[in-house]
Amino acid sequence: MKRNRAAILATSALLTLACTPATQAPTPKPLPNPESIKPSDVSPTLIAPVVQLTPRQGLVKLVDSLISQPKFRSAEFGVLIVNPQKADTIFSHNAGKLLLPASNMKIVTSAVALKELGPDYTYHTAFAARGTVRDSVLNGDLVVIGRGDPSISDTLRGSAINVMFGFADSLRAHGISRITGSLVSGGNAFPDSVLGESWGWDDLGEYYGAPTDELFFNEGMAPTFPKVGGGLDSLFSGPSHDPDRNFLNALSLGLTRRGLTVGGVAPKSLDPLPAVDTLFVFSSLPLRAILPAFLKPSQNQIGEILMKTIGLERGGAGLADSALKIYRRHLLEWGVQADGFVLRDGSGLSPHDLLTPETIVRVLDVMQRDPNFDVYYNAMPVAGVDGTIRNRMKGTPAQGNMHAKTGTLQHAISLSGYVTAANGQRLIFSILCNNFTTESSEVKAVGNAIGVALASYTGQ
């Protein structure tokens, strides 16, 4: 801050007076008009130096001050900000520390899924007859053989039950209006547990903790018959604990509402099914359409399905372990340190997942150079626009600019992604915070402030 010129001259006069012998009576002089003082009139030895911070120094000072606030004394932050175009680390704090990433785990799952499956990958669900069809009657069972299609949902289809109506129409087109037997789940594409590893009991009754299997309906939400006059908008209730039966219950509802008669819904059997005749095959939306429904709302079940699909298609079995071996291989090939990750599920709901900010930034950097980067980038939440950061950083340079994935667990908050700085260069950042005792909103405010600072950054 520049000092008042009049005050400086007054100080100079006092210093002169103090150095004058007591026997000499100084001749008082009136102070000049402050407006007439020129910089050359002021002795430089009396002016405190002004420290001008560079944009980088200012950013570093800001981030340091945010994460070192006394209220975060017991919290552990890991922060890494890089300019990948210049291979330049702008800020690093605990960047090599393993921390609970929460849903930042989805950054890894979506990256590996794009690499292994490709943006046009589709799921296929087969409908087959186990019995004979005569006079519009299937004398036997309708077998549904799934491979994990997560796209039969209100989010992706507008109405999940309408898809079931479509299946009824397809059966009619194949000459079937009555099924004497049951609706049966065929195959066992995902023989693993329907739950992610170490998911908490208190999560299992919540929508975000719904189990998954090769048949999956409306993000795990159970269909119920509407009350009289309730209409189709009141069909759904809470999460189902049996994904396959949940799908078949929804299918039964869809068929009967279309006038088809169904004998019932059979419990899932792991025994091999006798030979069946395929009637038709239903194809999912492509992965490029599924990823936004995964990343923007942070949908856990899609993460688990993608993980097991990677294992099924590329690892020989639809198991978490088969998939996570592929995850590890990719991470090491991408230059991630072997001690920079601990992987347990595909969604980040497991409290045993661990990632470092370095690992997350490395994945984001690799994907930035991938031919399918646009699919990846556009599937992420956008600050002030959509997804889990639609209400954050509104009215700032980060709005409509930052593409980033959030993560939230009881003692873990994360925000990692991309932001284009004011200088036009895209920066990559990862902010992980564990073990905080403040309100989660205060940790999120740190991420918001850093995000806005990055969007406003003018340094090189």
Residue pairs with C-beta under 8 A, 6 or more apart in sequence:
1 50
2 50
3 47
3 48
4 34
5 34
5 37
5 42
6 31
6 34
6 37
8 42
8 46
8 47
9 31
9 32
9 37
9 41
9 42
10 31
11 46
12 43
12 46
13 29
13 31
16 26
17 26
20 26
53 61
54 459
55 457
55 458
55 459
56 90
56 459
59 81
59 90
59 91
59 453
59 454
59 457
59 459
60 90
60 91
62 449
62 450
62 453
63 79
63 81
63 91
63 93
63 450
63 453
64 93
66 446
66 449
66 450
67 77
67 79
67 93
67 446
71 438
71 442
72 433
72 436
72 438
72 443
74 435
74 436
74 437
75 433
75 434
75 435
75 436
75 437
75 438
75 443
76 94
76 97
76 99
76 433
76 434
76 435
77 93
77 94
77 431
77 432
77 433
77 446
78 93
78 94
78 95
78 97
78 99
78 356
78 357
78 430
78 431
78 432
78 433
79 91
79 92
79 93
79 94
79 95
79 357
79 429
79 430
79 431
79 432
79 450
80 89
80 91
80 92
80 93
80 95
80 357
80 358
80 360
80 361
80 429
80 430
81 89
81 90
81 91
81 92
81 427
81 428
81 429
81 450
81 454
82 88
82 89
82 90
82 361
82 365
82 427
82 428
82 429
83 90
83 425
83 427
84 365
84 368
84 426
84 427
84 428
85 425
85 426
86 425
86 460
90 427
90 459
94 357
95 356
95 357
95 358
95 361
95 430
96 337
96 340
96 356
96 357
96 358
97 356
97 357
98 339
98 340
98 341
98 342
98 354
98 355
98 356
99 354
99 355
99 356
99 357
99 412
99 432
99 433
99 434
100 351
100 353
100 354
100 409
100 411
100 412
100 432
100 434
101 348
101 353
101 354
101 355
101 360
101 407
101 412
101 414
101 432
102 348
102 407
102 408
102 409
102 412
102 413
102 414
103 298
103 300
103 347
103 348
103 349
103 405
103 406
103 407
103 408
103 414
104 348
104 355
104 360
104 405
104 406
104 407
104 414
104 416
104 430
104 432
105 303
105 343
105 345
105 346
105 347
105 348
105 353
105 355
105 407
106 294
106 295
106 298
106 303
106 346
106 347
106 348
106 405
107 360
107 363
107 364
107 405
107 416
107 417
108 327
108 331
108 341
108 343
108 355
108 359
108 360
108 363
109 303
109 306
109 307
109 327
109 346
109 347
110 291
110 294
110 295
110 306
110 376
110 379
111 330
111 363
111 366
111 367
111 376
112 310
112 326
112 327
112 330
113 287
113 291
113 306
113 309
113 310
114 287
114 291
114 367
114 370
114 372
114 375
114 376
115 330
115 370
116 310
116 313
116 314
116 326
117 287
117 309
117 310
117 313
117 314
118 287
118 372
119 286
119 287
119 288
119 372
119 375
120 286
120 287
120 288
121 286
121 287
122 283
122 284
122 285
122 286
122 287
123 146
123 147
123 148
123 149
123 150
123 151
123 283
123 284
123 309
124 147
124 149
124 281
124 282
124 283
124 284
125 144
125 145
125 146
125 147
125 149
125 215
125 281
125 282
125 284
126 144
126 145
126 186
126 278
126 280
126 281
126 282
127 142
127 143
127 144
127 145
127 167
127 170
127 171
127 278
127 279
127 280
127 281
127 282
128 142
128 143
128 144
128 145
128 186
128 276
128 277
128 278
128 279
129 138
129 140
129 141
129 142
129 143
129 176
129 276
129 277
129 279
130 140
130 141
130 142
130 143
130 181
130 184
130 273
130 274
130 276
130 277
131 138
131 139
131 140
131 141
131 180
131 181
132 138
132 139
132 140
133 139
133 174
133 175
133 176
136 175
136 176
136 177
136 178
137 176
137 177
137 178
137 179
137 180
138 176
138 178
138 179
138 180
138 181
139 180
139 181
140 179
140 180
140 181
141 179
141 181
141 182
141 183
141 184
141 266
142 171
142 176
142 179
142 181
142 182
142 183
142 184
142 262
143 184
143 185
143 186
143 273
143 276
144 183
144 184
144 185
144 186
144 215
144 247
144 248
144 251
145 185
145 186
145 187
146 185
146 187
146 189
146 213
146 214
146 215
146 216
146 244
146 247
147 187
147 189
147 214
147 309
147 312
148 189
148 190
148 212
148 213
148 214
148 216
148 305
148 308
148 309
148 312
148 318
149 216
149 282
149 284
150 212
150 216
150 219
150 284
150 290
150 293
150 301
150 302
150 305
150 306
151 157
151 284
151 285
151 289
151 290
151 293
152 160
152 163
152 216
152 217
152 218
152 247
152 284
153 160
153 217
153 218
153 219
153 293
154 160
154 218
154 219
155 219
155 293
155 297
155 299
156 285
156 289
156 290
156 293
157 163
157 285
159 232
160 217
160 218
160 250
161 223
161 232
161 235
161 250
161 253
161 254
163 254
164 250
164 251
164 253
164 254
164 255
165 254
165 257
165 258
167 251
167 254
167 255
167 282
168 254
168 255
168 257
168 258
168 259
168 260
169 258
170 279
170 280
170 282
171 177
171 255
171 260
171 279
172 258
172 260
174 279
174 280
176 260
176 279
177 259
177 260
177 261
178 260
178 261
179 255
179 260
179 261
179 262
179 263
180 263
181 263
182 262
182 263
182 264
182 265
182 266
183 248
183 251
183 252
183 262
183 264
183 265
183 266
184 248
184 266
184 269
184 273
185 214
185 215
185 244
185 245
185 247
185 248
185 266
185 268
186 273
186 276
187 214
187 273
188 214
188 270
189 214
189 308
189 312
189 318
190 212
190 213
190 214
190 308
190 312
190 318
190 319
191 317
191 318
191 319
192 308
192 318
192 319
192 320
194 211
194 212
194 213
194 243
195 204
195 209
195 211
196 300
196 304
196 320
196 344
196 345
196 346
196 347
196 349
196 350
197 320
197 344
197 345
197 350
197 352
198 344
198 350
198 351
198 352
199 209
199 345
199 349
199 350
200 209
200 351
203 209
203 349
204 211
204 241
205 238
205 239
206 239
207 219
207 220
207 221
207 238
207 239
208 300
208 349
209 239
209 300
209 349
210 219
210 220
210 221
210 239
210 240
210 243
210 300
210 301
211 220
211 239
211 240
211 241
211 242
211 243
212 220
212 243
212 301
212 304
212 305
212 308
213 243
213 244
214 244
214 318
215 243
215 244
215 246
215 247
215 248
216 243
216 247
216 301
216 305
217 223
217 240
217 243
217 246
217 247
217 250
218 236
218 250
219 299
219 301
219 302
220 239
220 240
220 243
220 246
220 301
221 236
221 237
221 238
221 239
221 240
222 236
222 237
222 238
222 239
222 240
222 246
222 249
223 235
223 236
223 237
223 246
223 249
223 250
223 253
224 235
224 236
224 237
225 235
225 253
226 232
226 234
226 235
227 234
235 253
240 246
242 268
244 268
245 265
245 267
245 268
248 265
248 266
249 265
252 262
252 264
252 265
255 262
256 262
284 290
288 375
290 302
291 375
291 376
291 379
292 378
292 379
293 299
293 302
294 302
294 303
294 306
294 379
295 379
295 380
295 381
295 387
295 405
296 379
296 380
296 381
296 386
296 387
296 388
297 387
297 388
298 387
298 388
298 405
298 406
298 407
300 347
300 348
300 349
301 347
302 347
303 345
303 346
303 347
303 348
304 345
304 346
304 347
305 346
306 346
307 320
307 323
307 324
307 327
307 345
307 346
307 347
308 318
308 319
308 320
308 323
308 346
309 318
309 323
310 323
310 326
310 327
311 317
311 318
311 319
311 320
311 321
311 322
311 323
311 324
311 326
312 318
312 322
314 326
315 322
315 323
315 325
315 326
316 322
320 344
320 345
320 346
323 346
324 343
324 344
327 343
328 341
328 343
331 340
331 341
331 359
331 362
331 363
332 338
334 362
334 363
334 366
335 362
335 366
336 358
336 359
336 362
336 363
337 356
337 358
337 359
340 355
340 356
340 358
340 359
341 354
341 355
341 356
341 359
342 352
342 353
342 354
342 355
343 353
344 350
344 352
344 353
345 353
348 407
348 409
349 409
351 409
355 432
357 416
357 430
357 431
357 432
358 430
360 416
360 430
360 432
361 416
361 428
361 429
361 430
364 416
364 417
364 418
364 428
364 430
365 428
367 373
367 376
367 377
368 377
368 418
368 426
368 428
370 376
377 403
377 418
378 403
380 387
380 403
380 404
380 405
380 417
380 418
381 387
381 388
381 389
381 390
381 403
381 404
381 405
381 406
382 389
382 390
382 400
382 401
382 402
382 403
383 389
383 392
383 393
383 394
383 396
383 398
383 399
383 400
383 401
383 402
383 403
383 404
383 451
384 390
384 391
384 392
384 393
384 394
384 395
384 396
384 398
384 399
384 400
385 399
385 400
387 406
388 406
389 402
389 404
389 406
389 415
392 444
392 447
392 448
392 451
393 399
393 402
393 448
393 451
393 452
396 451
396 452
396 455
397 422
397 452
397 455
397 456
398 419
398 448
398 451
398 452
398 454
398 455
401 419
401 420
401 455
402 417
402 418
402 419
402 451
402 454
402 455
403 417
403 418
403 419
404 415
404 416
404 417
404 418
404 419
404 429
404 451
405 414
405 415
405 416
405 417
406 413
406 414
406 415
407 413
407 414
407 415
407 432
408 414
408 440
411 434
411 435
411 436
412 432
412 433
412 434
413 432
413 433
413 436
413 440
413 443
413 444
413 447
414 430
414 431
414 432
414 433
415 429
415 430
415 431
415 444
415 447
415 451
416 429
416 430
416 431
416 432
417 428
417 429
418 426
418 427
418 428
418 429
419 426
419 427
419 429
419 451
419 454
419 455
420 426
420 427
420 455
421 427
421 454
421 455
421 456
421 457
421 458
421 459
422 455
422 456
422 457
422 458
423 457
423 458
423 459
423 460
427 454
427 457
429 450
429 451
429 454
431 446
431 447
431 450
433 443
433 446
436 442
436 443
